[in-house]
Amino acid sequence: GVEGLMRGATLARAAGLAGRVSGDSTVAYAWAFAQAVEAALGVAVPERALWLRLVMAELERLANHLGDIGAICNDAGFAMMLAQCGALRERVLRASMAAFGHRMMRDRVVPGGVAADLDAGGVAAIRGVLGEIGRRFPGLVRLYDETASLQDRTVGAGRVAPALAARFAAGGYVGRAAGRDFDARRDLVYPPYDRVELAVPVLGEGDVDARVRVRIGEVEASLGLVAAALDRLPEGPLRAEVPVATEGTEGLAVVEGFRGDILVWLRIGGDGLVERCHLRDPSWFQWPLLEAVVEGNIIADFPLCNKSFNCAYSGHDL
């Protein structure tokens, strides 16, 4: 019912709805909606706001990947990884709260820029958690690599054939673990990702293990991206004025969330209200593949396969 709620909404109301489509991707959805509005109305976002958006988006990616890595291992009967990765995820959420005033950073990305600034205390909180993850995460990766009983469950299980990933245009770690080398931050580049070095891990095995390893690579990449953004964060305004539309106009945006590419298209009427808005979650292209990957696996591996996809229920039920 989200698209129905969008019709006739103000841009502020619609932005709030977009950020609530899938709660674990609130920054990515809000960014995609904001970018679509900005494209429709010709808004130039201030530089500081662009870099703060990157910081928030990569913190969101870190939190979700850390949570997923632990949960996948837990579904293979290795609860220690869930506890350790869950603790790191909680540290990211607390740093986000300290920096931006909300654990999930909801309603912080808005059309025209951002609604929360980053002070010295927030910078210190984020740098602190980056350092902690940098110290502790490599040991967890070694633990994953060296636990034979865990590898026995993840390697070879729930394989997505590369041809199937390409056919369904699977994005995110599902596609990249099966050889589909696509990342909207690089391939449909939007600022400020056009000014950073972005490592995109791609593997060809397509199994649960590959999806874990792509996540591991993205955690490592996000640590570097956030640190670089903090180093380069310019001074300046947080938000540009968003004009009221005087005639019908349309905008389109694609933003890379932690699951993959999120698309938002909207049409704004001459009264400045949303006429129509379509939001497309990456799970649209991933859910059908889950049916294919469980074939031939033991029943006990279904939770493992399912969690390694971690598709959004709400994102699919728009």
VODOBA-395255 format. One record per residue (C-alpha): x, y, z; residue number from 1. Coordinates in nm, 3 decimals. Example, Ala and Ser with C-alpha at 12.3 -4.5 7.8 and 13.67 -1.06 7.14 Angstrom:
BEGIN
TITI        u        v        w  resi
TITI    1.230   -0.450    0.780     1
TITI    1.367   -0.106    0.714     2
***
This chain:
BEGIN
TITI        u        v        w  resi
TITI    0.000    0.000    0.000     1
TITI    0.298    0.237    0.004     2
TITI    0.246    0.355   -0.353     3
TITI   -0.117    0.432   -0.272     4
TITI   -0.013    0.635    0.032     5
TITI    0.230    0.829   -0.187     6
TITI   -0.043    0.965   -0.416     7
TITI   -0.129    1.320   -0.321     8
TITI    0.138    1.337   -0.050     9
TITI    0.366    1.632    0.004    10
TITI    0.731    1.571   -0.072    11
TITI    0.810    1.572    0.300    12
TITI    0.541    1.313    0.372    13
TITI    0.648    1.099    0.075    14
TITI    1.013    1.114    0.180    15
TITI    0.916    0.981    0.523    16
TITI    0.718    0.698    0.362    17
TITI    1.009    0.606    0.135    18
TITI    1.239    0.577    0.434    19
TITI    0.996    0.332    0.595    20
TITI    0.961    0.087    0.307    21
TITI    1.230   -0.141    0.451    22
TITI    1.356   -0.038    0.792    23
TITI    1.705   -0.183    0.757    24
TITI    1.755    0.020    0.437    25
TITI    1.602    0.349    0.548    26
TITI    1.907    0.556    0.445    27
TITI    1.929    0.397    0.100    28
TITI    1.556    0.439    0.031    29
TITI    1.554    0.796    0.156    30
TITI    1.858    0.875   -0.059    31
TITI    1.698    0.722   -0.370    32
TITI    1.376    0.916   -0.314    33
TITI    1.562    1.240   -0.245    34
TITI    1.775    1.194   -0.555    35
TITI    1.464    1.137   -0.769    36
TITI    1.310    1.459   -0.633    37
TITI    1.634    1.646   -0.697    38
TITI    1.649    1.517   -1.054    39
TITI    1.287    1.618   -1.115    40
TITI    1.328    1.970   -0.976    41
TITI    1.688    2.043   -1.070    42
TITI    1.819    2.070   -0.713    43
TITI    2.195    2.087   -0.655    44
TITI    2.278    1.920   -0.323    45
TITI    2.547    2.089   -0.108    46
TITI    2.882    1.911   -0.091    47
TITI    2.874    1.856    0.284    48
TITI    2.533    1.689    0.255    49
TITI    2.658    1.454   -0.018    50
TITI    2.948    1.332    0.196    51
TITI    2.724    1.293    0.501    52
TITI    2.488    1.082    0.290    53
TITI    2.780    0.856    0.201    54
TITI    2.881    0.823    0.567    55
TITI    2.526    0.726    0.666    56
TITI    2.479    0.484    0.375    57
TITI    2.803    0.302    0.446    58
TITI    2.731    0.281    0.819    59
TITI    2.397    0.125    0.726    60
TITI    2.577   -0.122    0.499    61
TITI    2.826   -0.209    0.775    62
TITI    2.555   -0.274    1.033    63
TITI    2.353   -0.497    0.803    64
TITI    2.643   -0.699    0.668    65
TITI    2.782   -0.759    1.017    66
TITI    2.439   -0.874    1.133    67
TITI    2.396   -1.102    0.832    68
TITI    2.738   -1.266    0.862    69
TITI    2.665   -1.357    1.221    70
TITI    2.311   -1.476    1.149    71
TITI    2.421   -1.697    0.858    72
TITI    2.680   -1.866    1.080    73
TITI    2.418   -1.908    1.351    74
TITI    2.190   -2.090    1.106    75
TITI    2.481   -2.326    1.046    76
TITI    2.497   -2.396    1.422    77
TITI    2.786   -2.160    1.504    78
TITI    2.634   -1.918    1.754    79
TITI    2.966   -1.764    1.856    80
TITI    2.984   -1.570    1.527    81
TITI    2.632   -1.439    1.583    82
TITI    2.732   -1.307    1.926    83
TITI    3.057   -1.147    1.807    84
TITI    2.917   -0.995    1.487    85
TITI    2.602   -0.889    1.671    86
TITI    2.815   -0.698    1.920    87
TITI    2.993   -0.515    1.638    88
TITI    2.662   -0.438    1.469    89
TITI    2.536   -0.290    1.796    90
TITI    2.847   -0.072    1.816    91
TITI    2.771    0.066    1.467    92
TITI    2.412    0.142    1.568    93
TITI    2.526    0.320    1.885    94
TITI    2.781    0.522    1.689    95
TITI    2.505    0.617    1.444    96
TITI    2.291    0.730    1.735    97
TITI    2.573    0.939    1.878    98
TITI    2.655    1.090    1.540    99
TITI    2.312    1.146    1.385   100
TITI    2.061    1.112    1.668   101
TITI    1.897    0.788    1.549   102
TITI    2.024    0.430    1.552   103
TITI    1.898    0.358    1.201   104
TITI    1.946    0.718    1.082   105
TITI    1.582    0.738    0.977   106
TITI    1.462    1.072    0.834   107
TITI    1.819    1.203    0.823   108
TITI    1.841    1.204    0.441   109
TITI    1.585    1.444    0.293   110
TITI    1.523    1.605   -0.047   111
TITI    1.781    1.875   -0.095   112
TITI    2.037    1.736    0.149   113
TITI    2.038    1.603    0.504   114
TITI    1.855    1.687    0.825   115
TITI    2.138    1.619    1.071   116
TITI    2.492    1.748    1.092   117
TITI    2.801    1.576    1.226   118
TITI    2.994    1.740    1.509   119
TITI    3.331    1.652    1.659   120
TITI    3.174    1.409    1.905   121
TITI    2.996    1.228    1.623   122
TITI    3.314    1.204    1.421   123
TITI    3.494    1.059    1.723   124
TITI    3.217    0.802    1.777   125
TITI    3.234    0.687    1.415   126
TITI    3.614    0.674    1.408   127
TITI    3.602    0.473    1.730   128
TITI    3.375    0.206    1.586   129
TITI    3.575    0.192    1.261   130
TITI    3.886    0.124    1.467   131
TITI    3.712   -0.143    1.675   132
TITI    3.580   -0.326    1.370   133
TITI    3.921   -0.295    1.204   134
TITI    4.081   -0.465    1.505   135
TITI    3.824   -0.736    1.571   136
TITI    3.678   -0.825    1.232   137
TITI    3.990   -0.992    1.079   138
TITI    3.994   -1.240    1.368   139
TITI    3.630   -1.327    1.304   140
TITI    3.705   -1.381    0.935   141
TITI    3.988   -1.620    1.032   142
TITI    3.750   -1.799    1.267   143
TITI    3.503   -1.843    0.982   144
TITI    3.778   -1.970    0.750   145
TITI    3.925   -2.215    1.001   146
TITI    3.606   -2.373    1.140   147
TITI    3.569   -2.691    0.937   148
TITI    3.216   -2.769    1.057   149
TITI    3.102   -2.423    0.945   150
TITI    3.271   -2.448    0.606   151
TITI    3.110   -2.787    0.559   152
TITI    2.767   -2.620    0.579   153
TITI    2.830   -2.307    0.372   154
TITI    3.060   -2.419    0.089   155
TITI    2.857   -2.561   -0.199   156
TITI    2.519   -2.497   -0.034   157
TITI    2.245   -2.294   -0.203   158
TITI    2.427   -2.227   -0.529   159
TITI    2.297   -1.960   -0.769   160
TITI    2.411   -2.040   -1.122   161
TITI    2.581   -1.735   -1.281   162
TITI    2.352   -1.762   -1.585   163
TITI    2.048   -1.746   -1.359   164
TITI    2.183   -1.446   -1.168   165
TITI    2.238   -1.268   -1.499   166
TITI    1.895   -1.365   -1.632   167
TITI    1.721   -1.224   -1.325   168
TITI    1.953   -0.921   -1.302   169
TITI    2.018   -1.012   -0.939   170
TITI    2.187   -0.726   -0.759   171
TITI    2.384   -0.691   -0.438   172
TITI    2.570   -0.979   -0.279   173
TITI    2.336   -1.235   -0.440   174
TITI    2.439   -1.128   -0.789   175
TITI    2.801   -1.042   -0.711   176
TITI    2.856   -1.381   -0.544   177
TITI    2.741   -1.543   -0.870   178
TITI    2.960   -1.345   -1.107   179
TITI    2.727   -1.052   -1.189   180
TITI    2.964   -0.757   -1.159   181
TITI    2.723   -0.470   -1.099   182
TITI    2.717   -0.201   -0.831   183
TITI    2.514    0.117   -0.881   184
TITI    2.770    0.318   -0.683   185
TITI    3.021    0.245   -0.960   186
TITI    2.818    0.158   -1.272   187
TITI    2.542    0.418   -1.238   188
TITI    2.767    0.644   -1.037   189
TITI    2.617    0.924   -0.830   190
TITI    2.803    1.178   -0.615   191
TITI    3.012    1.157   -0.411   192
TITI    3.097    0.800   -0.516   193
TITI    3.246    0.949   -0.833   194
TITI    3.526    1.086   -0.612   195
TITI    3.625    0.775   -0.414   196
TITI    3.797    0.446   -0.491   197
TITI    3.539    0.171   -0.462   198
TITI    3.637   -0.195   -0.436   199
TITI    3.353   -0.423   -0.550   200
TITI    3.410   -0.787   -0.452   201
TITI    3.282   -1.035   -0.712   202
TITI    3.298   -1.415   -0.692   203
TITI    3.171   -1.690   -0.920   204
TITI    3.077   -1.979   -0.693   205
TITI    2.727   -1.850   -0.614   206
TITI    2.693   -2.049   -0.292   207
TITI    2.627   -1.948    0.069   208
TITI    3.000   -1.921    0.131   209
TITI    3.043   -1.682   -0.163   210
TITI    2.761   -1.462   -0.035   211
TITI    2.933   -1.448    0.306   212
TITI    3.266   -1.361    0.145   213
TITI    3.117   -1.084   -0.067   214
TITI    2.971   -0.938    0.251   215
TITI    3.313   -0.964    0.418   216
TITI    3.470   -0.775    0.128   217
TITI    3.202   -0.507    0.145   218
TITI    3.255   -0.461    0.519   219
TITI    3.624   -0.399    0.453   220
TITI    3.542   -0.158    0.168   221
TITI    3.288    0.035    0.374   222
TITI    3.539    0.088    0.655   223
TITI    3.767    0.261    0.407   224
TITI    3.488    0.463    0.247   225
TITI    3.363    0.604    0.578   226
TITI    3.715    0.690    0.693   227
TITI    3.788    0.865    0.361   228
TITI    3.459    1.057    0.377   229
TITI    3.535    1.181    0.729   230
TITI    3.879    1.296    0.613   231
TITI    3.731    1.487    0.319   232
TITI    3.414    1.622    0.482   233
TITI    3.386    1.987    0.372   234
TITI    3.225    2.271    0.559   235
TITI    2.910    2.427    0.424   236
TITI    2.530    2.411    0.424   237
TITI    2.339    2.090    0.485   238
TITI    2.043    2.144    0.259   239
TITI    1.943    2.327   -0.059   240
TITI    1.600    2.477   -0.105   241
TITI    1.360    2.247   -0.291   242
TITI    1.137    2.456   -0.519   243
TITI    0.764    2.391   -0.552   244
TITI    0.680    2.244   -0.892   245
TITI    0.464    2.468   -1.110   246
TITI    0.408    2.203   -1.376   247
TITI    0.426    1.825   -1.395   248
TITI    0.777    1.681   -1.379   249
TITI    0.939    1.341   -1.330   250
TITI    1.255    1.211   -1.168   251
TITI    1.438    0.876   -1.150   252
TITI    1.718    0.753   -0.926   253
TITI    1.904    0.430   -0.851   254
TITI    2.095    0.397   -0.523   255
TITI    2.295    0.096   -0.402   256
TITI    2.151   -0.031   -0.074   257
TITI    2.311   -0.314    0.119   258
TITI    2.091   -0.571   -0.062   259
TITI    2.148   -0.419   -0.405   260
TITI    2.010   -0.149   -0.631   261
TITI    1.702    0.043   -0.517   262
TITI    1.510    0.231   -0.787   263
TITI    1.271    0.520   -0.728   264
TITI    1.065    0.690   -0.999   265
TITI    0.817    0.964   -0.918   266
TITI    0.597    1.217   -1.088   267
TITI    0.529    1.551   -0.920   268
TITI    0.220    1.745   -1.023   269
TITI    0.186    2.117   -1.086   270
TITI    0.055    2.156   -0.732   271
TITI    0.386    2.029   -0.590   272
TITI    0.231    1.703   -0.466   273
TITI    0.331    1.350   -0.561   274
TITI    0.110    1.214   -0.839   275
TITI    0.273    0.871   -0.857   276
TITI    0.581    0.708   -0.708   277
TITI    0.721    0.364   -0.779   278
TITI    0.983    0.214   -0.546   279
TITI    1.156   -0.107   -0.651   280
TITI    1.345   -0.318   -0.400   281
TITI    1.637   -0.541   -0.508   282
TITI    1.448   -0.832   -0.352   283
TITI    1.216   -0.836   -0.655   284
TITI    1.496   -1.003   -0.851   285
TITI    1.631   -1.214   -0.565   286
TITI    1.329   -1.390   -0.415   287
TITI    1.262   -1.605   -0.726   288
TITI    1.621   -1.730   -0.716   289
TITI    1.578   -1.862   -0.362   290
TITI    1.337   -2.123   -0.495   291
TITI    1.602   -2.237   -0.741   292
TITI    1.890   -2.253   -0.494   293
TITI    1.716   -2.473   -0.234   294
TITI    1.664   -2.750   -0.487   295
TITI    1.883   -3.046   -0.403   296
TITI    1.980   -2.913   -0.059   297
TITI    1.886   -3.084    0.267   298
TITI    1.588   -2.938    0.454   299
TITI    1.815   -2.822    0.737   300
TITI    1.995   -2.596    0.489   301
TITI    1.686   -2.397    0.396   302
TITI    1.730   -2.143    0.681   303
TITI    2.095   -2.113    0.582   304
TITI    2.010   -2.045    0.217   305
TITI    1.729   -1.809    0.314   306
TITI    1.944   -1.603    0.551   307
TITI    2.228   -1.585    0.300   308
TITI    1.979   -1.408    0.069   309
TITI    1.808   -1.209    0.346   310
TITI    1.557   -1.062    0.105   311
TITI    1.320   -0.791    0.228   312
TITI    0.962   -0.901    0.291   313
TITI    0.831   -0.547    0.316   314
TITI    1.036   -0.432    0.018   315
TITI    0.873   -0.700   -0.196   316
TITI    0.521   -0.633   -0.070   317
TITI    0.501   -0.271   -0.185   318
***
